[in-house]
């Protein structure tokens, strides 16, 4: 009986040691890579905003960016977050000074390849361009955004997130854009 207890204790200690070493290695890996991951995410965000406002200089503010052309604000850009079928969807949204959506780009997602991942297709993203806030609903709900077959949750997540962020950016416009 004593030998059995000793054997169980030994196995428990080995398991605890393996868990401790694994935890330390995981923590070290995170510390070594988080900065590169953040830089890559920022590079994707910058590239997305450059596609939306190709001729503008983007000036970071508190939670959004001003799009400046010849020193004048011509619009705003920000990131939106949606909850898709596969997880978080990060989206770049740009709105012009006239309240019209300038563009939408997917920065990152975890959607199903071939289905939900089609939210990154140009054909889908172009649907948002030139739209006003009130038009940002799915066509089946009286809006102008056509769903993607097999990706309803992903499309709804993008449409809702873009609409919510566009509403926030519209508030910046009404606060007095020069």
C-alpha positions as CSV (number, residue, x, y, z in Angstrom):
1,X,0.0,0.0,0.0
2,X,2.9,2.3,0.9
3,X,4.5,1.6,-2.5
4,X,1.3,2.4,-4.3
5,X,1.0,5.8,-2.6
6,X,4.7,6.5,-3.3
7,X,4.1,5.7,-7.0
8,X,1.1,8.0,-7.2
9,X,3.1,10.8,-5.5
10,X,6.0,10.4,-7.9
11,X,3.6,10.5,-11.0
12,X,1.9,13.6,-9.5
13,X,5.3,15.3,-9.0
14,X,6.4,14.5,-12.5
15,X,3.2,15.8,-13.9
16,X,3.5,19.0,-11.8
17,X,7.0,19.5,-13.1
18,X,5.9,19.0,-16.7
19,X,3.1,21.6,-16.2
20,X,5.5,24.0,-14.6
21,X,8.1,23.7,-17.4
22,X,5.3,24.0,-20.1
23,X,3.9,27.1,-18.4
24,X,7.4,28.7,-18.2
25,X,8.1,27.9,-21.9
26,X,4.6,29.2,-23.0
27,X,5.2,32.4,-21.0
28,X,8.7,32.9,-22.5
29,X,7.3,32.3,-26.0
30,X,4.6,34.9,-25.5
31,X,7.1,37.5,-24.1
32,X,9.4,36.9,-27.1
33,X,6.7,37.2,-29.8
34,X,4.0,39.6,-28.6
35,X,5.8,42.6,-29.9
36,X,6.2,41.1,-33.4
37,X,2.6,40.1,-33.4
38,X,1.5,43.6,-32.4
39,X,3.7,45.1,-35.1
40,X,2.3,42.8,-37.7
41,X,-1.3,43.7,-36.7
42,X,-0.4,47.4,-36.9
43,X,1.1,46.9,-40.3
44,X,-2.1,45.2,-41.5
45,X,-4.1,48.1,-40.0
46,X,-2.0,50.7,-41.7
47,X,-2.2,49.0,-45.1
48,X,-6.0,48.7,-44.7
49,X,-6.4,52.4,-43.9
50,X,-4.1,53.3,-46.8
51,X,-6.4,51.3,-49.2
52,X,-9.4,53.2,-47.8
53,X,-7.8,56.6,-47.9
54,X,-5.0,56.3,-50.5
55,X,-4.2,60.0,-50.8
56,X,-4.6,61.0,-47.2
57,X,-2.2,61.2,-44.3
58,X,-3.6,59.4,-41.3
59,X,-3.2,61.0,-37.9
60,X,-3.8,58.8,-34.9
61,X,-6.2,60.2,-32.3
62,X,-7.8,58.6,-29.2
63,X,-9.3,55.4,-30.7
64,X,-9.6,56.6,-34.3
65,X,-7.6,58.3,-37.1
66,X,-8.2,61.5,-38.9
67,X,-7.7,61.4,-42.7
68,X,-5.9,64.6,-43.8
69,X,-5.5,65.9,-47.3
70,X,-3.6,69.1,-47.8
71,X,-3.9,69.6,-44.0
72,X,-7.7,69.4,-43.9
73,X,-9.7,66.6,-42.4
74,X,-11.5,64.7,-45.1
75,X,-12.7,61.8,-43.1
76,X,-12.2,59.4,-40.2
77,X,-11.0,55.8,-39.9
78,X,-11.2,53.3,-37.0
79,X,-11.2,49.6,-36.3
80,X,-14.4,47.7,-35.5
81,X,-14.7,44.3,-33.9
82,X,-17.3,41.7,-34.8
83,X,-18.1,38.3,-33.4
84,X,-18.2,35.9,-36.4
85,X,-18.9,32.2,-36.5
86,X,-15.2,31.4,-36.0
87,X,-14.4,34.1,-33.5
88,X,-13.3,37.7,-33.5
89,X,-13.3,39.7,-36.8
90,X,-11.2,42.9,-36.8
91,X,-12.3,45.4,-39.5
92,X,-10.9,48.8,-40.7
93,X,-13.7,51.3,-41.5
94,X,-13.3,54.7,-43.2
95,X,-16.0,57.4,-43.5
96,X,-15.7,60.5,-45.6
97,X,-16.6,64.1,-44.5
98,X,-19.9,63.7,-46.3
99,X,-20.9,60.8,-44.1
100,X,-20.4,58.2,-46.8
101,X,-18.5,55.0,-46.2
102,X,-15.2,55.3,-48.0
103,X,-14.2,51.7,-47.5
104,X,-14.1,48.6,-45.4
105,X,-11.2,46.1,-45.0
106,X,-10.9,43.0,-43.0
107,X,-7.7,43.1,-40.8
108,X,-8.0,39.7,-39.2
109,X,-10.5,36.9,-38.7
110,X,-10.8,33.2,-37.8
111,X,-13.7,32.3,-40.1
112,X,-14.1,29.0,-41.9
113,X,-11.9,28.9,-45.1
114,X,-14.1,28.9,-48.2
115,X,-17.3,30.0,-46.3
116,X,-17.0,32.7,-43.7
117,X,-13.5,33.7,-45.0
118,X,-15.3,35.1,-48.1
119,X,-15.9,38.2,-46.1
120,X,-12.4,39.3,-47.3
121,X,-13.5,39.1,-51.0
122,X,-13.4,42.4,-52.8
123,X,-16.9,41.8,-54.2
124,X,-18.3,41.6,-50.7
125,X,-16.3,44.6,-49.3
126,X,-17.2,46.9,-52.2
127,X,-20.8,46.7,-51.1
128,X,-20.1,49.0,-48.2
129,X,-18.4,51.7,-50.3
130,X,-20.6,54.8,-51.1
131,X,-23.2,53.8,-48.5
132,X,-24.8,55.9,-45.8
133,X,-25.3,54.6,-42.3
134,X,-29.0,53.8,-42.8
135,X,-28.2,51.6,-45.7
136,X,-25.9,49.3,-43.7
137,X,-28.2,46.4,-43.2
138,X,-28.6,43.1,-44.9
139,X,-30.8,43.1,-48.1
140,X,-33.2,40.7,-46.4
141,X,-33.7,43.4,-43.7
142,X,-34.3,46.2,-46.1
143,X,-30.7,47.3,-46.5
144,X,-28.2,47.1,-49.3
145,X,-25.7,44.5,-48.2
146,X,-26.0,41.1,-49.9
147,X,-25.2,38.1,-47.7
148,X,-22.8,35.3,-48.7
149,X,-24.4,31.9,-49.0
150,X,-23.1,29.7,-46.1
151,X,-21.6,32.7,-44.2
152,X,-24.7,34.5,-42.8
153,X,-23.2,34.8,-39.3
154,X,-19.9,36.2,-40.6
155,X,-21.7,38.7,-42.9
156,X,-24.1,39.8,-40.2
157,X,-21.1,40.3,-37.8
158,X,-19.2,42.5,-40.3
159,X,-22.3,44.5,-41.3
160,X,-23.3,45.1,-37.6
161,X,-19.7,46.0,-36.6
162,X,-19.3,48.4,-39.6
163,X,-22.6,50.0,-38.9
164,X,-21.8,50.5,-35.2
165,X,-18.4,52.0,-36.0
166,X,-19.8,54.2,-38.8
167,X,-22.3,55.6,-36.2
168,X,-19.4,56.4,-33.9
169,X,-17.5,58.1,-36.7
170,X,-20.6,60.0,-37.7
171,X,-20.7,61.5,-34.2
172,X,-17.2,62.8,-34.8
173,X,-18.5,64.4,-38.1
174,X,-21.4,66.1,-36.3
175,X,-19.2,67.4,-33.6
176,X,-17.7,69.8,-36.1
177,X,-15.5,68.7,-38.9
178,X,-13.9,71.9,-40.4
